[in-house]
Amino acid sequence: MSDWLKAPFILAGFLAFAPLLGLALRGRRLWQQWTLGLMVFMTSWHINKLTLVLGSIEWYRGHTKGYEASLITVLALALLIAARLERRPDFAWLPRGAGLWLLYCGVSLLSILAAPATDYVLMAAWRFGSAVLVFSAAWNTLREETDLEFLLRAVAFTLVVQAGVVLKLKYLDGQYQVRGWFEHQNALAMWAYSLGLPLLAVAMSEAGKVTARWAAAGFAATAIIVQGSLSRAALAAFAAGVVAVVAAGLWERPTARRIRFVLALGGLGFLGLIAAADTLIARFNDQGNQASAETRDLMILASQAMLHASPVGVGWNNFGLTINAPFPYGEVIDDWERARGHRVDETYAKGIVESHYWLLLAETGWGGWATYLLFAGVTAWWCFRCARHWAGTPARALLTGVLVGLLLLYAHSTLERVLTQTKNLAMWLIVLGWVAKFEHWRRARP
């Protein structure tokens, strides 16, 4: 589809559909819950069902290939308009935490001063800057316990559906590393465990039976998804997360319900490991593991060279350009290929570094990296503080699971840059919007 056809749809989405939907959602709490639940489900859809891109650069291997318009963002704008029309006293276009995200975007935008392709920087600025609507919509839509219960069920349902997709692709279509409806198996697995671990905590807590059963089903689906992805780092992170969540729950209060759940979980987990043992062992012994690790190291060396060349980075979304000729940063990779006796095709476009943090340093310099860590660190601290505040309640369990998932996601981001991808980014900001709302409630309570 040409830009001339895409542009009217995009404009209509933001300027007509979102305001009209917001008007229809005004005062209808159930409709608003379903709309946010749909946004959660959309984070698992095929990306081409969610987005239209103006100025699309299909050959480019950077993280942003044009001016992207996402249906998730349009729905977020509709929810914000509905909340504003209701004239609620706690409404905020930019609630607590949104300013930190926009600070990161603004500092990253400064890298345009050193960017060889300034339009690539603007593409990223639009994509990540507009994502603040998702954070704000999640914050404004979460108002009371019934909203949270509904949204937890939406998360669980989304995971169950994706688990069905994974099972179909693995056992009927014969795929080895399943990616589901995602662009890559790592993105799928990291999305799944960051949502599944909070559900595990809720399933073990004193939450209502219906919510606990939904949470247990969602966690079981997470286990299926992560195992089907065969992402080595995700398998390790998921196992560590399960141990951490279980230990935290038993440490807080070793109730009979939690002990029964842990025993059942251990039994099912043992059976699952036996069934998948051969596949897991083969995956960890894959001959491509060493070459993959060496390539990651070389990309980090290239990133260091970019940071050394410019303290503000080589330009947001410019890594995929500067890693290739005529820029010198990718020569370390070419030299490595020649040392292995391989012929170097200088017309082949290299990709971008896998580590999210080195990507930030290379593209946006120390400022972008520091403000990103500030946003992630402050919201994680809020999650920890709120978990302590709601001790002895299901909210404590939920927030503990969220915190464990976030910390593992951030640690895993040293290897994978999934939080630059539209769907993982949206789900992350939805979860952090909920965390920010808990912090708002904590400050409002004595």
Beta strands, then each sheet from edge to edge (+ up, - down):
strand 1: 51-54
strand 2: 67-70
sheet 1: 1+ 2-
end
